[in-house]
């Protein structure tokens, strides 16, 4: 059974969430809090697996509550439940240590999945919010890389352009008539030259998922 604590300054919201969650025997609400201070005490006392916290609460808001739990090295995973779908709030929440971010208008089934995901050690964002955020981040990522492209060799610039178009390593090799080993070498140089090896974790994940493509097949064409 997954134990859950609720933190929201509106009692009607807390009661609604309790009814929703306890309609599934997999979840058990162990307590409610009306603000961040109460939420911290509740978590210390009951040690729930998940705290569902409103973003805006009196006293300590959801972000500061999350930050304090992170500093306490609490095992409780925090899901921010809010009406705000802005990227700035989302980034603040993730930066504060929240494991999930769910927009109230898309709660319901989303909330059940969010709890399951964060308990399993994964991060959860409401699907629409996740799509918007990822699309916006990748666009910023592409722009930043292109601004730095004047530090690269001609071939590295060609590789970078294809990478940003979503072309796999194998297909890059085929188009440029170079070996897969050479493509991977150029990618390693790109990572080092652009400082991606010391960048944020999200950037590293973008590089891993969108830039590299493991050797599923050999590329046609000449080798270098």
GROMACS elastic network, one bead per residue, 0.5 to 0.9 nm:
[ bonds ]
;  ai    aj funct       b0    kb
    1    25     6  0.75505   500
    1    26     6  0.50547   500
    1    27     6  0.56713   500
    1    28     6  0.67915   500
    2    26     6  0.61488   500
    2    28     6  0.60948   500
    2    29     6  0.84537   500
    2    48     6  0.78966   500
    2    49     6  0.63943   500
    2    50     6  0.77741   500
    2   115     6  0.84306   500
    2   116     6  0.85366   500
    2   119     6  0.81446   500
    3    26     6  0.88228   500
    3    27     6  0.60523   500
    3    29     6  0.58180   500
    3    30     6  0.62292   500
    3    47     6  0.83520   500
    3    49     6  0.53597   500
    3    50     6  0.65468   500
    3    51     6  0.88196   500
    4    21     6  0.87745   500
    4    27     6  0.70365   500
    4    28     6  0.59890   500
    4    30     6  0.58913   500
    4    31     6  0.75177   500
    4    47     6  0.89374   500
    4    48     6  0.52799   500
    4    49     6  0.60692   500
    4    51     6  0.57804   500
    4    52     6  0.72919   500
    4   115     6  0.87886   500
    5    28     6  0.86437   500
    5    29     6  0.56690   500
    5    30     6  0.56332   500
    5    31     6  0.51168   500
    5    32     6  0.58328   500
    5    33     6  0.78566   500
    5    39     6  0.79380   500
    5    42     6  0.76120   500
    5    43     6  0.73735   500
    5    46     6  0.84653   500
    5    47     6  0.87268   500
    5    48     6  0.61165   500
    5    49     6  0.81962   500
    5    50     6  0.63365   500
    5    52     6  0.62382   500
    5    53     6  0.83895   500
    6    14     6  0.64861   500
    6    17     6  0.78835   500
    6    18     6  0.79854   500
    6    29     6  0.74703   500
    6    30     6  0.83537   500
    6    31     6  0.64488   500
    6    33     6  0.61069   500
    6    34     6  0.84907   500
    6    39     6  0.76807   500
    6    50     6  0.86627   500
    6    51     6  0.59126   500
    6    52     6  0.50276   500
    6    53     6  0.61366   500
    6    54     6  0.85455   500
    7    10     6  0.89187   500
    7    14     6  0.72916   500
    7    31     6  0.87510   500
    7    32     6  0.58214   500
    7    34     6  0.57038   500
    7    35     6  0.62306   500
    7    36     6  0.71344   500
    7    38     6  0.80718   500
    7    39     6  0.59071   500
    7    51     6  0.73082   500
    7    52     6  0.61124   500
    7    54     6  0.61725   500
    7    57     6  0.83871   500
    7    62     6  0.83033   500
    8    11     6  0.71464   500
    8    13     6  0.70006   500
    8    14     6  0.62598   500
    8    32     6  0.79383   500
    8    33     6  0.64113   500
    8    34     6  0.51315   500
    8    35     6  0.62647   500
    8    36     6  0.84856   500
    8    39     6  0.89650   500
    8    52     6  0.83907   500
    8    53     6  0.61569   500
    8    54     6  0.51810   500
    8    55     6  0.84594   500
    8    56     6  0.81945   500
    8    57     6  0.65624   500
    8    62     6  0.88971   500
    9    12     6  0.89832   500
    9    13     6  0.81604   500
    9    14     6  0.81250   500
    9    33     6  0.74800   500
    9    35     6  0.58099   500
    9    54     6  0.78965   500
    9    56     6  0.84386   500
    9    57     6  0.59041   500
    9    58     6  0.72647   500
   10    13     6  0.53749   500
   10    14     6  0.65433   500
   10    15     6  0.88451   500
   10    34     6  0.70858   500
   11    14     6  0.50489   500
   11    15     6  0.61225   500
   11    16     6  0.85184   500
   11    32     6  0.89880   500
   11    34     6  0.74979   500
   12    15     6  0.51210   500
   12    16     6  0.60842   500
   12    17     6  0.85842   500
   13    16     6  0.50791   500
   13    17     6  0.61380   500
   13    18     6  0.85756   500
   14    17     6  0.51224   500
   14    18     6  0.61119   500
   14    19     6  0.86484   500
   14    32     6  0.70741   500
   14    33     6  0.85082   500
   14    34     6  0.87103   500
   15    18     6  0.50715   500
   15    19     6  0.62267   500
   15    20     6  0.85613   500
   15    32     6  0.89866   500
   16    19     6  0.52133   500
   16    20     6  0.61273   500
   16    21     6  0.86453   500
   17    21     6  0.60353   500
   17    22     6  0.83926   500
   17   108     6  0.89888   500
   18    21     6  0.52925   500
   18    22     6  0.59135   500
   18    23     6  0.84019   500
   18    28     6  0.84510   500
   18    29     6  0.64019   500
   18    32     6  0.89340   500
   19    22     6  0.53487   500
   19    23     6  0.61253   500
   20    23     6  0.54343   500
   20    24     6  0.76683   500
   20   108     6  0.75339   500
   21    24     6  0.58641   500
   21    25     6  0.82446   500
   21    26     6  0.84704   500
   21    27     6  0.60030   500
   21    28     6  0.72073   500
   21    29     6  0.74601   500
   21   108     6  0.89178   500
   21   111     6  0.86356   500
   21   112     6  0.75302   500
   22    25     6  0.61734   500
   22    26     6  0.78928   500
   22    27     6  0.58422   500
   22    28     6  0.59609   500
   22    29     6  0.70569   500
   23    26     6  0.87885   500
   23    27     6  0.81983   500
   24    27     6  0.59893   500
   24    28     6  0.84816   500
   25    28     6  0.72283   500
   27   112     6  0.89178   500
   29    32     6  0.79482   500
   29    48     6  0.85083   500
   30    42     6  0.88743   500
   30    46     6  0.70289   500
   30    48     6  0.70854   500
   31    39     6  0.89923   500
   31    42     6  0.69698   500
   31    43     6  0.88728   500
   31    46     6  0.78906   500
   31    48     6  0.88483   500
   32    38     6  0.83520   500
   32    39     6  0.74798   500
   32    42     6  0.76346   500
   33    36     6  0.74605   500
   33    37     6  0.82636   500
   33    38     6  0.52019   500
   33    39     6  0.51092   500
   33    40     6  0.87632   500
   33    41     6  0.88962   500
   33    42     6  0.71826   500
   34    37     6  0.84682   500
   34    38     6  0.65168   500
   34    39     6  0.74038   500
   34    57     6  0.76670   500
   34    58     6  0.81924   500
   35    38     6  0.54949   500
   35    39     6  0.61712   500
   35    40     6  0.88743   500
   35    53     6  0.88667   500
   35    54     6  0.87687   500
   35    57     6  0.54758   500
   35    58     6  0.57168   500
   35    59     6  0.63408   500
   35    60     6  0.64592   500
   35    61     6  0.72310   500
   35    62     6  0.84264   500
   36    40     6  0.62043   500
   36    41     6  0.87058   500
   36    53     6  0.82899   500
   36    57     6  0.67280   500
   36    58     6  0.72922   500
   36    59     6  0.63027   500
   36    61     6  0.57870   500
   36    62     6  0.65317   500
   36    64     6  0.77999   500
   36    65     6  0.54531   500
   36    66     6  0.88924   500
   37    40     6  0.52930   500
   37    41     6  0.64898   500
   37    42     6  0.86451   500
   37    59     6  0.69003   500
   37    60     6  0.61982   500
   37    61     6  0.89915   500
   37    65     6  0.75772   500
   38    41     6  0.51900   500
   38    42     6  0.60227   500
   38    43     6  0.86113   500
   39    43     6  0.61229   500
   39    44     6  0.85935   500
   39    51     6  0.81935   500
   39    53     6  0.82377   500
   39    65     6  0.75910   500
   40    43     6  0.51975   500
   40    44     6  0.62130   500
   40    45     6  0.85965   500
   40    65     6  0.68642   500
   40    68     6  0.81319   500
   40    69     6  0.72890   500
   41    44     6  0.51192   500
   41    45     6  0.60894   500
   41    46     6  0.85132   500
   42    45     6  0.51367   500
   42    46     6  0.58589   500
   42    47     6  0.75411   500
   42    48     6  0.85858   500
   43    46     6  0.53635   500
   43    48     6  0.62101   500
   43    50     6  0.89796   500
   43    51     6  0.76472   500
   43    69     6  0.86903   500
   43    74     6  0.84695   500
   43    76     6  0.73881   500
   44    47     6  0.56283   500
   44    48     6  0.86912   500
   44    74     6  0.83368   500
   45    48     6  0.88249   500
   47    50     6  0.85369   500
   47    74     6  0.83554   500
   47    75     6  0.78196   500
   47    76     6  0.66508   500
   48    51     6  0.68060   500
   48    75     6  0.84231   500
   48    76     6  0.59551   500
   48    77     6  0.84351   500
   49    75     6  0.70105   500
   49    77     6  0.61729   500
   49    78     6  0.87364   500
   49   119     6  0.69363   500
   50    75     6  0.86674   500
   50    76     6  0.52134   500
   50    78     6  0.57557   500
   50    79     6  0.72325   500
   50   115     6  0.70815   500
   50   118     6  0.79818   500
   50   119     6  0.73333   500
   51    76     6  0.65415   500
   51    77     6  0.61555   500
   51    79     6  0.61938   500
   51    80     6  0.83881   500
   52    77     6  0.85816   500
   52    78     6  0.59678   500
   52    80     6  0.59535   500
   52    81     6  0.64510   500
   52   115     6  0.88785   500
   53    56     6  0.87066   500
   53    57     6  0.86640   500
   53    61     6  0.85814   500
   53    62     6  0.56261   500
   53    63     6  0.87893   500
   53    65     6  0.84670   500
   53    66     6  0.85948   500
   53    78     6  0.70652   500
   53    79     6  0.62372   500
   53    80     6  0.50558   500
   53    81     6  0.58471   500
   53    82     6  0.82418   500
   54    57     6  0.64503   500
   54    61     6  0.75051   500
   54    62     6  0.55635   500
   54    63     6  0.88786   500
   54    79     6  0.86212   500
   54    80     6  0.58113   500
   54    81     6  0.50795   500
   54    82     6  0.56238   500
   54    83     6  0.88576   500
   55    61     6  0.59340   500
   55    63     6  0.64381   500
   55    80     6  0.60427   500
   55    81     6  0.65041   500
   55    82     6  0.55707   500
   55    83     6  0.83792   500
   55    84     6  0.82564   500
   55    89     6  0.86676   500
   55    93     6  0.85396   500
   56    60     6  0.83863   500
   56    61     6  0.50927   500
   56    62     6  0.61016   500
   56    63     6  0.83533   500
   56    82     6  0.78381   500
   57    60     6  0.62964   500
   57    62     6  0.65497   500
   58    61     6  0.62167   500
   60    63     6  0.79218   500
   60    64     6  0.58856   500
   60    65     6  0.60321   500
   61    64     6  0.55561   500
   61    65     6  0.61537   500
   61    66     6  0.86398   500
   62    65     6  0.50780   500
   62    66     6  0.61020   500
   62    67     6  0.86678   500
   62    80     6  0.68608   500
   62    81     6  0.89035   500
   62    93     6  0.83115   500
   63    66     6  0.50786   500
   63    67     6  0.62168   500
   63    68     6  0.87100   500
   63    80     6  0.81695   500
   63    92     6  0.73071   500
   63    93     6  0.58910   500
   63    96     6  0.61763   500
   63    97     6  0.84694   500
   63    98     6  0.80108   500
   64    68     6  0.61610   500
   64    69     6  0.85843   500
   64    96     6  0.75242   500
   65    68     6  0.52519   500
   65    69     6  0.62890   500
   65    70     6  0.86752   500
   65    96     6  0.89178   500
   66    69     6  0.51623   500
   66    70     6  0.61962   500
   66    71     6  0.87377   500
   66    77     6  0.89138   500
   66    78     6  0.66379   500
   66    80     6  0.88235   500
   66    93     6  0.79955   500
   66    96     6  0.60474   500
   66    97     6  0.61973   500
   66    98     6  0.63011   500
   67    70     6  0.50411   500
   67    71     6  0.63023   500
   67    72     6  0.86860   500
   67    93     6  0.89660   500
   67    95     6  0.86642   500
   67    97     6  0.63102   500
   67    98     6  0.83095   500
   68    71     6  0.50633   500
   68    72     6  0.62211   500
   68    73     6  0.86568   500
   68    96     6  0.87774   500
   69    73     6  0.62673   500
   69    74     6  0.55209   500
   69    75     6  0.85778   500
   69    76     6  0.79128   500
   69    78     6  0.87542   500
   69    97     6  0.85126   500
   70    74     6  0.61565   500
   70    75     6  0.86937   500
   70    96     6  0.76734   500
   70    97     6  0.62786   500
   70    98     6  0.87654   500
   71    74     6  0.77338   500
   73    76     6  0.87327   500
   74    77     6  0.79258   500
   76   119     6  0.89019   500
   77    97     6  0.86902   500
   77    98     6  0.70984   500
   77    99     6  0.60857   500
   77   100     6  0.82821   500
   77   115     6  0.88231   500
   77   118     6  0.65697   500
   77   119     6  0.71116   500
   77   121     6  0.87469   500
   78    97     6  0.77158   500
   78    98     6  0.50559   500
   78    99     6  0.55632   500
   78   100     6  0.65562   500
   78   101     6  0.87338   500
   78   118     6  0.81575   500
   79    98     6  0.59423   500
   79    99     6  0.58142   500
   79   101     6  0.55925   500
   79   102     6  0.71654   500
   79   111     6  0.89233   500
   79   114     6  0.76451   500
   79   115     6  0.77020   500
   79   118     6  0.80619   500
   79   124     6  0.83750   500
   80    93     6  0.73285   500
   80    98     6  0.67784   500
   80    99     6  0.81575   500
   80   100     6  0.60856   500
   80   102     6  0.61617   500
   80   103     6  0.83122   500
   81    84     6  0.87797   500
   81   100     6  0.83546   500
   81   101     6  0.60935   500
   81   103     6  0.58353   500
   81   104     6  0.60700   500
   81   107     6  0.82342   500
   81   111     6  0.86579   500
   82    85     6  0.77041   500
   82   101     6  0.77712   500
   82   102     6  0.64578   500
   82   103     6  0.50669   500
   82   104     6  0.53499   500
   82   105     6  0.85542   500
   83   102     6  0.84761   500
   83   103     6  0.53622   500
   83   104     6  0.52105   500
   83   105     6  0.68675   500
   84    87     6  0.88856   500
   84    89     6  0.71928   500
   84    90     6  0.84622   500
   84   103     6  0.65918   500
   84   104     6  0.82775   500
   85    88     6  0.86669   500
   85    89     6  0.73047   500
   85    90     6  0.71839   500
   85   102     6  0.85709   500
   85   103     6  0.63160   500
   85   129     6  0.66890   500
   86    89     6  0.54953   500
   86    90     6  0.63784   500
   86    91     6  0.88074   500
   86   129     6  0.85351   500
   87    91     6  0.60787   500
   87    92     6  0.85399   500
   87   129     6  0.83132   500
   87   132     6  0.85561   500
   87   133     6  0.65679   500
   88    91     6  0.52111   500
   88    92     6  0.61841   500
   88    93     6  0.86122   500
   89    92     6  0.50487   500
   89    93     6  0.61049   500
   89    94     6  0.86653   500
   90    93     6  0.51044   500
   90    94     6  0.62456   500
   90    95     6  0.84672   500
   90   101     6  0.69944   500
   90   125     6  0.89318   500
   90   129     6  0.88510   500
   90   133     6  0.86722   500
   91    94     6  0.51933   500
   91    95     6  0.59132   500
   91    96     6  0.84226   500
   92    95     6  0.50277   500
   92    96     6  0.60221   500
   92    97     6  0.87762   500
   92    98     6  0.89358   500
   93    96     6  0.50796   500
   93    97     6  0.65546   500
   93    98     6  0.54849   500
   93    99     6  0.84998   500
   93   100     6  0.84424   500
   93   101     6  0.75018   500
   94    97     6  0.52549   500
   94    98     6  0.50248   500
   94    99     6  0.68968   500
   94   100     6  0.78099   500
   94   101     6  0.81070   500
   95    98     6  0.73327   500
   98   101     6  0.72984   500
   98   123     6  0.84492   500
   99   114     6  0.88647   500
   99   117     6  0.88887   500
   99   118     6  0.59643   500
   99   121     6  0.82993   500
   99   122     6  0.73317   500
   99   123     6  0.50181   500
   99   124     6  0.65205   500
   99   125     6  0.86530   500
  100   114     6  0.64585   500
  100   115     6  0.81153   500
  100   117     6  0.84909   500
  100   118     6  0.67531   500
  100   122     6  0.86138   500
  100   123     6  0.55804   500
  100   125     6  0.56882   500
  100   126     6  0.83676   500
  101   114     6  0.81461   500
  101   123     6  0.85893   500
  101   124     6  0.63726   500
  101   126     6  0.65181   500
  101   129     6  0.88335   500
  102   105     6  0.86544   500
  102   106     6  0.72858   500
  102   107     6  0.65739   500
  102   110     6  0.73147   500
  102   111     6  0.69174   500
  102   114     6  0.76415   500
  102   124     6  0.78484   500
  102   125     6  0.59792   500
  102   126     6  0.50737   500
  102   127     6  0.88873   500
  102   129     6  0.84885   500
  103   106     6  0.56034   500
  103   107     6  0.63316   500
  103   110     6  0.89448   500
  103   125     6  0.85674   500
  103   126     6  0.64152   500
  103   129     6  0.81031   500
  104   108     6  0.84291   500
  105   108     6  0.86177   500
  106   109     6  0.80729   500
  106   110     6  0.65419   500
  106   111     6  0.83566   500
  106   126     6  0.72305   500
  106   127     6  0.88512   500
  106   128     6  0.89263   500
  107   110     6  0.50263   500
  107   111     6  0.52484   500
  107   112     6  0.83976   500
  107   126     6  0.82599   500
  108   111     6  0.54542   500
  108   112     6  0.69144   500
  109   112     6  0.52749   500
  109   113     6  0.64191   500
  109   114     6  0.85926   500
  110   113     6  0.52049   500
  110   114     6  0.59787   500
  110   115     6  0.86842   500
  110   125     6  0.89185   500
  110   126     6  0.67358   500
  110   127     6  0.83195   500
  111   115     6  0.62201   500
  111   116     6  0.86548   500
  111   126     6  0.86731   500
  112   115     6  0.53377   500
  112   116     6  0.63993   500
  112   117     6  0.87159   500
  113   116     6  0.51099   500
  113   117     6  0.60625   500
  113   118     6  0.86464   500
  113   124     6  0.81370   500
  114   117     6  0.51602   500
  114   118     6  0.61914   500
  114   119     6  0.85179   500
  114   122     6  0.89640   500
  114   123     6  0.79522   500
  114   124     6  0.54471   500
  114   125     6  0.75416   500
  114   126     6  0.81765   500
  115   118     6  0.53931   500
  115   119     6  0.60796   500
  115   120     6  0.85207   500
  115   124     6  0.83497   500
  116   119     6  0.53123   500
  116   120     6  0.62314   500
  116   121     6  0.88691   500
  116   122     6  0.86660   500
  117   120     6  0.50922   500
  117   121     6  0.64704   500
  117   122     6  0.51133   500
  117   123     6  0.64526   500
  117   124     6  0.63614   500
  118   123     6  0.56292   500
  118   124     6  0.66809   500
  119   122     6  0.72612   500
  120   123     6  0.88955   500
  124   127     6  0.85665   500
  124   130     6  0.84457   500
  125   128     6  0.82556   500
  125   129     6  0.64755   500
  125   130     6  0.53749   500
  126   129     6  0.52735   500
  126   130     6  0.59073   500
  126   131     6  0.86474   500
  127   130     6  0.50425   500
  127   131     6  0.62420   500
  127   132     6  0.87445   500
  128   131     6  0.51887   500
  128   132     6  0.62982   500
  128   133     6  0.85812   500
  129   132     6  0.51805   500
  129   133     6  0.59714   500
  129   134     6  0.84110   500
  130   133     6  0.51972   500
  130   134     6  0.59764   500
  130   135     6  0.84654   500
  131   134     6  0.52823   500
  131   135     6  0.60899   500
  131   136     6  0.85770   500
  132   135     6  0.52518   500
  132   136     6  0.61505   500
  132   137     6  0.85599   500
  133   136     6  0.51875   500
  133   137     6  0.60303   500
  133   138     6  0.85524   500
  134   137     6  0.51151   500
  134   138     6  0.60681   500
  134   139     6  0.85818   500
  135   138     6  0.53403   500
  135   139     6  0.63370   500
  135   140     6  0.88518   500
  136   139     6  0.52424   500
  136   140     6  0.64110   500
  136   141     6  0.86422   500
  137   140     6  0.51568   500
  137   141     6  0.60608   500
  137   142     6  0.86541   500
  138   142     6  0.61141   500
  138   143     6  0.85922   500
  138   206     6  0.79120   500
  139   142     6  0.51699   500
  139   143     6  0.62729   500
  139   144     6  0.87011   500
  140   143     6  0.51107   500
  140   144     6  0.61769   500
  140   145     6  0.86583   500
  141   144     6  0.52627   500
  141   145     6  0.62944   500
  141   146     6  0.87113   500
  141   203     6  0.78274   500
  141   206     6  0.87643   500
  142   145     6  0.52387   500
  142   146     6  0.61885   500
  142   147     6  0.87492   500
  142   164     6  0.63984   500
  143   146     6  0.52234   500
  143   147     6  0.63380   500
  143   148     6  0.88865   500
  144   147     6  0.53122   500
  144   148     6  0.66290   500
  144   149     6  0.89010   500
  145   148     6  0.52298   500
  145   149     6  0.62209   500
  145   160     6  0.82388   500
  145   164     6  0.89005   500
  145   194     6  0.74841   500
  146   150     6  0.80713   500
  146   157     6  0.88038   500
  146   160     6  0.82457   500
  146   161     6  0.82614   500
  147   150     6  0.72231   500
  148   151     6  0.60883   500
  148   152     6  0.79075   500
  148   194     6  0.70749   500
  149   152     6  0.54479   500
  149   153     6  0.84948   500
  149   156     6  0.84420   500
  149   157     6  0.62425   500
  149   160     6  0.79870   500
  149   194     6  0.85244   500
  150   153     6  0.79272   500
  150   157     6  0.80459   500
  151   157     6  0.89513   500
  151   193     6  0.77467   500
  151   194     6  0.85205   500
  152   155     6  0.79986   500
  152   156     6  0.57165   500
  152   157     6  0.59507   500
  152   189     6  0.89860   500
  152   190     6  0.77619   500
  152   193     6  0.77844   500
  153   156     6  0.50755   500
  153   157     6  0.61481   500
  153   158     6  0.86740   500
  154   157     6  0.51803   500
  154   158     6  0.64191   500
  154   159     6  0.88090   500
  155   159     6  0.62039   500
  155   160     6  0.85274   500
  155   176     6  0.85111   500
  155   186     6  0.82198   500
  156   160     6  0.59890   500
  156   161     6  0.85272   500
  156   183     6  0.89362   500
  156   186     6  0.60949   500
  156   187     6  0.78905   500
  156   189     6  0.82265   500
  156   190     6  0.71846   500
  157   161     6  0.61097   500
  157   162     6  0.86747   500
  158   161     6  0.51622   500
  158   162     6  0.63905   500
  158   163     6  0.86198   500
  158   172     6  0.89835   500
  158   176     6  0.82114   500
  159   162     6  0.52571   500
  159   163     6  0.60949   500
  159   164     6  0.86878   500
  159   169     6  0.88837   500
  159   172     6  0.68190   500
  159   173     6  0.88730   500
  159   176     6  0.82891   500
  159   183     6  0.75297   500
  159   186     6  0.74433   500
  159   187     6  0.77103   500
  160   164     6  0.61915   500
  160   165     6  0.86371   500
  160   187     6  0.81197   500
  160   190     6  0.78293   500
  160   211     6  0.88684   500
  161   164     6  0.52713   500
  161   165     6  0.64285   500
  161   166     6  0.89763   500
  162   166     6  0.65142   500
  162   167     6  0.54305   500
  162   168     6  0.81593   500
  162   172     6  0.66794   500
  163   166     6  0.51454   500
  163   167     6  0.53673   500
  163   168     6  0.70764   500
  163   169     6  0.79781   500
  163   172     6  0.79630   500
  163   210     6  0.73506   500
  163   211     6  0.56249   500
  163   212     6  0.85704   500
  164   167     6  0.74349   500
  164   210     6  0.81934   500
  164   211     6  0.78765   500
  166   210     6  0.64148   500
  166   211     6  0.73450   500
  167   170     6  0.82593   500
  167   171     6  0.62757   500
  167   172     6  0.63662   500
  167   210     6  0.83616   500
  167   211     6  0.79240   500
  168   171     6  0.52918   500
  168   172     6  0.61317   500
  168   173     6  0.86963   500
  168   210     6  0.78818   500
  168   211     6  0.69393   500
  168   212     6  0.67917   500
  168   213     6  0.56302   500
  168   214     6  0.89059   500
  169   172     6  0.50156   500
  169   173     6  0.62807   500
  169   174     6  0.87415   500
  169   180     6  0.67663   500
  169   183     6  0.64411   500
  169   184     6  0.73107   500
  169   187     6  0.89225   500
  169   211     6  0.72957   500
  169   212     6  0.60415   500
  169   213     6  0.54670   500
  169   214     6  0.78121   500
  169   215     6  0.83072   500
  169   219     6  0.86488   500
  170   173     6  0.52592   500
  170   174     6  0.64614   500
  170   175     6  0.88731   500
  170   179     6  0.84479   500
  170   180     6  0.61414   500
  170   183     6  0.81642   500
  170   213     6  0.72931   500
  170   214     6  0.85118   500
  170   215     6  0.73981   500
  170   216     6  0.83408   500
  170   217     6  0.72010   500
  170   218     6  0.67219   500
  170   219     6  0.50364   500
  170   220     6  0.83581   500
  171   175     6  0.61160   500
  171   176     6  0.85410   500
  171   180     6  0.89865   500
  171   219     6  0.65180   500
  171   220     6  0.84429   500
  172   175     6  0.51915   500
  172   176     6  0.60853   500
  172   177     6  0.80894   500
  172   178     6  0.81097   500
  172   180     6  0.82184   500
  172   183     6  0.71749   500
  172   219     6  0.85066   500
  173   176     6  0.53491   500
  173   177     6  0.54987   500
  173   179     6  0.55353   500
  173   180     6  0.56066   500
  173   181     6  0.87992   500
  173   182     6  0.79051   500
  173   183     6  0.61282   500
  173   219     6  0.62553   500
  173   220     6  0.78208   500
  173   221     6  0.77339   500
  173   222     6  0.86702   500
  173   223     6  0.82959   500
  174   178     6  0.66615   500
  174   179     6  0.78416   500
  174   180     6  0.85518   500
  174   219     6  0.55307   500
  174   220     6  0.54552   500
  174   221     6  0.54847   500
  174   222     6  0.78754   500
  175   178     6  0.79712   500
  175   220     6  0.89391   500
  175   221     6  0.81260   500
  176   179     6  0.88076   500
  176   221     6  0.86184   500
  177   219     6  0.89520   500
  177   220     6  0.80186   500
  177   221     6  0.53582   500
  177   222     6  0.51963   500
  177   223     6  0.64542   500
  177   224     6  0.77221   500
  178   181     6  0.82692   500
  178   182     6  0.63344   500
  178   183     6  0.70029   500
  178   219     6  0.88698   500
  178   221     6  0.72765   500
  178   222     6  0.59251   500
  178   224     6  0.50452   500
  179   182     6  0.51491   500
  179   183     6  0.63874   500
  179   184     6  0.87374   500
  179   218     6  0.88976   500
  179   219     6  0.74090   500
  179   220     6  0.87650   500
  179   221     6  0.80505   500
  179   222     6  0.68625   500
  179   224     6  0.55540   500
  180   184     6  0.61913   500
  180   185     6  0.85254   500
  180   215     6  0.81581   500
  180   218     6  0.75668   500
  180   219     6  0.69001   500
  180   223     6  0.79193   500
  181   184     6  0.51785   500
  181   185     6  0.61612   500
  181   186     6  0.86874   500
  181   223     6  0.87939   500
  181   224     6  0.86547   500
  182   186     6  0.61620   500
  182   187     6  0.85532   500
  182   223     6  0.82471   500
  182   224     6  0.68941   500
  183   186     6  0.51076   500
  183   187     6  0.61836   500
  183   188     6  0.86501   500
  184   188     6  0.61548   500
  184   189     6  0.85996   500
  184   212     6  0.77582   500
  185   188     6  0.50840   500
  185   189     6  0.62891   500
  185   190     6  0.86667   500
  186   190     6  0.61443   500
  186   191     6  0.86580   500
  187   191     6  0.62405   500
  187   192     6  0.86648   500
  187   211     6  0.77726   500
  187   212     6  0.78318   500
  188   191     6  0.51464   500
  188   192     6  0.63229   500
  188   193     6  0.85801   500
  189   192     6  0.50923   500
  189   193     6  0.58420   500
  189   194     6  0.83283   500
  190   193     6  0.51063   500
  190   194     6  0.58579   500
  190   195     6  0.81368   500
  190   196     6  0.80669   500
  191   194     6  0.55217   500
  191   195     6  0.59446   500
  191   197     6  0.59502   500
  191   207     6  0.82660   500
  192   195     6  0.51141   500
  192   196     6  0.63690   500
  192   197     6  0.62562   500
  192   198     6  0.86822   500
  193   196     6  0.78394   500
  194   197     6  0.82608   500
  195   198     6  0.57387   500
  195   199     6  0.65176   500
  196   200     6  0.78838   500
  196   203     6  0.69910   500
  196   204     6  0.66372   500
  196   207     6  0.81468   500
  197   200     6  0.85372   500
  197   203     6  0.88742   500
  197   204     6  0.70024   500
  198   201     6  0.87329   500
  198   204     6  0.85035   500
  199   202     6  0.82259   500
  199   203     6  0.62686   500
  199   204     6  0.68215   500
  200   203     6  0.53157   500
  200   204     6  0.65235   500
  200   205     6  0.88541   500
  201   204     6  0.50626   500
  201   205     6  0.62416   500
  201   206     6  0.87011   500
  202   205     6  0.50586   500
  202   206     6  0.62700   500
  202   207     6  0.86793   500
  203   206     6  0.50639   500
  203   207     6  0.62428   500
  203   208     6  0.86202   500
  204   207     6  0.50495   500
  204   208     6  0.61257   500
  204   209     6  0.85776   500
  205   209     6  0.59609   500
  205   210     6  0.81610   500
  206   209     6  0.52674   500
  206   210     6  0.55639   500
  206   211     6  0.72762   500
  207   210     6  0.55058   500
  207   212     6  0.68490   500
  208   211     6  0.58219   500
  208   212     6  0.55300   500
  208   213     6  0.81153   500
  209   212     6  0.62953   500
  209   213     6  0.75567   500
  210   213     6  0.76588   500
  213   216     6  0.76844   500
  214   217     6  0.84627   500
  215   218     6  0.68943   500
  219   222     6  0.88852   500
  220   223     6  0.88336   500
